[in-house]
């Protein structure tokens, strides 16, 4: 009986989140509390709730900074979620690709320092940039090449090591994801619509 109740609650939460997403509403606080309490059946400490809220708000600030630096005019909403199969992900909310939602898995979000968070968000915004300029060329390396214009390579290396530990995955050579190391500063200040 308890599993049936949890299934109904999970279904109601998923239906509500889908409704909110369709209406492009940022649902950080209400969804976070509901998901923690109802899905995990454990009380949420006020400290944890505040920490997640602050990190999500910080992520939204960083997204806006990175959008400006990468000349991305699309709206990008940030959402903290309990689980996402890709841990961090971005997807368009409309066919014109003017509105996106960037989802961040809470447990991984809380493990990132600010530099790693910048790298993770820059990578996802790299996907947004590619969606807007070359929608059929979506690759991890291409998204990273856009993100490397505004975030140093070292932040990505740290991020990927943390991600592979989190996912208990072996990982791949950094050069496959980030390209070969260049001499000097790895951040490229020149932005263009040409693919890197």
N, C-alpha and C positions, 0 to 999 in steps of 0.2 A: 504494500500500500504506500509506503514511504517513497519508493521509486516512482510510482505513478504520480504522486503529488509533485515530486521534483521534476518529472518530465513535463507536467502541465505548466509548472512555474517557468521552466526553461523555455517552453514553447511561447508562453506569454511574453517573456523578456525578448526573445528573438523577434517576435512579431512587432513588439513596440520599437525595438531598435531599427528594424526595417522601415517602419512607418516614419520614424524620426529621420533616418537617412534619406528617405525619399523627399522629405521636406527640407533637407539640407540644414538641419538644426544641430548645433554643437551640444552634445548630450553628456558631457564629462561627469558632472556631479551625480545626477540622478541614476544614470546607468551604472556608474561605479558602485554606489552603495547597494543598489538592487542586486547587481550581479554577485558581489561578495557575499551578501547576506543570504540570498535565496539559493544560489547555486552551490555554495560551499557550506551552507548551514552553520557558519561560524560567525560570531560577532566581529565586526570591524572595529579595530581600535581607532580612536580619534586621531592619534598620531599617524597611523598608516594612511588613513583617509586624507589628512592634511598633506602628508608627504607626496602622495600620488597626485593630489590636486595641484600642488606647487610645481612638481616636475612636469605635469601636463601643461600648465600655464607657461612654464619656461620653454617647453618645446614649441608652443604656439608663437612665442616671441621670436625664437630662433628661426622658425619657418618664415616669418615675415621679414626678418633680416636677410635670410638667404634668398627669398623670392626677389627682393630688391636687388641684391648683388648679381643674381642670375637673369635679371630682366624677365621674370615670369609674372605675367599679369593675371593669370588664372587664380581664382579663389581656392585656397587649400585649407580645409578644416582639419583639425587635429583631434583624434579620439583615442583615449586609453581603453583597451579592451582586455578581458581576462585571458583570451587565447586567440592567437592567429597562427595558422600553419606556416606563415612566412616570417613570423615574429614582428617585423616592421613591413608595412606594405602601403602602396598608394594606388588608388584606382579612380577613374573618372566617374562622376555622377551624372553626366549628361553626354549626349552624342557630340556636342560642339567642343567638349573637353574644356569648358570654362570653369567647371567646379570639380574639385577632387576631395576625397577624404583620405587622410593619412592615418592609418591605424598602427598603434604601438602596443605590443603585449606588455602588460604592467610589470610582470616579474623581471623581464629583461630591461625595461625602461629604468627600473630602480637600481640596476647594476651598473648603469653607465655614468661616467663622469661627464662634465660639460663638453670636453673636447670630443669624446666618443659620441655624445648625443649630437653635436654639430655634424660629425661625419655621417651618422645614420640618417639624419634628416636631409643633409645635402645629397646623399645617395638617392633618397626617395624623390627629392626635387629634381634630381638628374633625370629620373624617369618622367616626371611631369614635363620637363624641358623637351625630352625626346618625343613624348606624346604630341607636343605642340609643333615640333619642327620636322620630325622623321618618324611618324607613328608606327611604321612597320619595321623599325630597326631596334626594338627593345632588347637590350642585352645588359647584363650586370656590368660588364666592362665599359660599355658606352655610358651608362648612367654614372659610373665612377669617374669617367673621363670628364664629364660635365662638372661633377661635384669637386673634382680636384682643382678646378679653377678657383675655388673659394675656401677650401679646407686642406690643410697639409696632409701629405701621404702618411705621416706617422700616426695621425689620428685614425686613419682607416686601418692601418696595420693593427693597432691596439683594439679597435672595434671588432675586426674579423677574428682575432684571437679569442676575444671574449665571447663572440657569437658562437664559434665552434665549440668552445668549452660548454656554453649554455645548452647547445643542441647535442652535445656529445658526438660531434662529427669530426672527421679527420681533417677537413679543410682541403684547400687546393693551393698551389703556389701563388704567392702574392702577385707576381708579375702577370699571371693569367687574369687576375681581377683588376689590377691597377696599372698594368703596363710596366715596362722596364723603368727602373729608377733613373732619374735624370740627375745630372750634376747641378748643384745649387738648390734653390728653392723649388719645391714641387708644386707650389701654387701658381697657377697661370692667371694673370690678371686680365688677359685679353679674351673678350667674349665675342663669339660670332655665331651665325646660324649655320655655318658649315660643320659637317660632322668631323669630329677630331680624327 
